[in-house]
Amino acid sequence: MPMSRTGVVYHEDYLKHETGEHPERKERLIATMELLKETGALTKLTCIAPKKATPEQIEYVHDASYVEEVRMRCQSGRGMLDSDTILSQDSYEVALLASGGVIGAVDAVMNDLKSVFALIRPPGHHAEASQGMGFCIFNNVAIAARHAQKQHKLKRILIVDWDVHHGNGTQHIFYDDASVLYFSIHQSPLYPGTGKTDEIGTGDGKGFTVNVPLPGGIGDAGYTYVFNEILIPIALEFHPELILISAGQDAHFADPIGGMNVTAKGFGHLASIVKSIANSTCEGRIVAALEGGYDLTALPYSVLSILNSFGDLGMDIKEPMTAPPALKDEVSSQVREKVKEVKEAQKECWGVL
């Protein structure tokens, strides 16, 4: 059987980041891997064993003093980075492995694979240069973007963040940088409170941060509309050489933290849209890295749906639970108005708008 052009990064050591009954817990990965095995999807994918990132690689985006602080605090046992973010004795080493997993995924798509989903934890998009927060220790996707620039000499990288929460850390790291286009679609108001429409970057980076904050409950139709109206035209004009996805599936209708009413099938459709952009611009190169997603049934099916789209696995993905009656299958006026607002904020920066 020929090697699949779609890969998955996973390592059992990701389970060693002990968080107890916290929403971001090891059972998220256990349940996801179990579903990939049960459905036979795992046999259709190329499995990639991650290696730990070096402290020097983490310092592509993080202050050395912060990296050392995390190491020392984990060495001394359990603790808290902030009110939401637990550290256990192994968390530093696991966080290195998480960032290393996304780095390895980038190397894989720059060599022989088309797309990779990095099933990693802890997540990363809230992590700032000198501070972990929101369940995140190191900013895995940001580190991988810098690695792609340094190791593979890429000049244009697109980060698509569809986690239900805004990726404040990723935004701030690249806020004045025209080489990385950061696109976030997220629920608002919601933690962490950043990601307003008028946050578009500064200096050389003006226009290279694109935020689409939306009210709860907009569903698959609203997400698809935003991708078609905002992401596709800007991404095609930007013409990335690699696409990274901060793939948080906490916008699913069953998620206990979010409230956006996206379905598992909907995540597969979003993945297919990003794949079409990648096929048009960067030879199909996509790396998705797990961020949020806290329902132990919804998350695995959403990941399966994404991989099904990435790898053309030909699987018929069934929604694992009954969608609420209020699930929207049409684009609301609120979404249309927000899209107009985003276009107005960005029109000086992008000719397509």
C-alpha positions, 0 to 999 in steps of 0.5 A: 500500500503506497504511503498516504499523502496525509499524515497525523502526528501523535505520541503517547507522551502527550498524555503525560501533561496531567491536568486532572478533570480540567477541560483540557485533559488527556482524554481528548487525545485518547478518544480521538485516537480511539475513533481514528483506529475504530473507523480504520482512518488511521490505516489510511494515514501516514503516522509521524513520530514527533521529536521535542523542540529545542529551547532555541526553537521555542525562543523563536517566539518566546522570551528565554526567561519565560521558557526557563521559568516554565522549566523550573516550575515544572521541575518543582512539581504541579503549579499554575501558569495562570488561573486556567493553565495547569503545570504538572511535573512533565508539562515542560517536556510535553510542551516541547514535544507539542511544539516539536510535533508541529515543527515535524509536521511542517518538515513533512509537508515541505518534503513528501506529504501534502497535509498533516494534522498534529494531534498535540497537547498542550495547545498554544494559540493563547501563549504570549511571548512572555506568558502562558494562558488559556490552557496554553504553554508555548505557541506551537503554531507560531513556533512552527511558522518561524521554523518554516521561515528559518529552515525552509526559507518561506516568505509568506505563511498563512495561519487560519485560526478557527478555534472558538476563542481568539488567538491573542498570542499568535496575533501579538507575535505577528502583529507587525509582520507582513510575512505572516497573515493571521486570520481568526474567526471566533466567538465574541464576546468570549475569552480572552476579549481580543480580536476586534475587527479593527485589530488589523496589524501595525507598521509593515504588518498592517492588514496582515491580521484579519479578525472576524468576531461573531456572535454565538450560534451562527453555524456551518452556513455562517462560517462558510460565508465568512470563509468565502467572502473574507478568507478565500479572496485575501488568502489568494491575493496573499498567495501563501507558501504554507498554510497552518491551521490553529484547529480548535474544534470548540465551535462545535454545537456540543462543546461545553465552552463554545457556542457557535453550533458548527457540526463535525461535517462543517469542520470537514467543509472548512478543511476542504475550503482551506485545502482548495486555497492550498492547492491554488497557492502552495502545492497543497501544503497544510499543517493543522495543529490541535487547539481547543475542543472539549467534548469527548465525542464531538472532538474526535468526529470533528478531527476525523471529518477534517482528516477525511477532507485533507486525505480524500479518505472517502469516509461517510462521516455521521454526526455523532449526536443530534444537532439542536433544533436552532442550528442555523442552515442560513446566513444571518444578517448579523454575519453579513453585517460583520463581513461588511465591517471586516471588509471596510476595516481591511479595504485599504490593505487588500485589492480584492476587497 
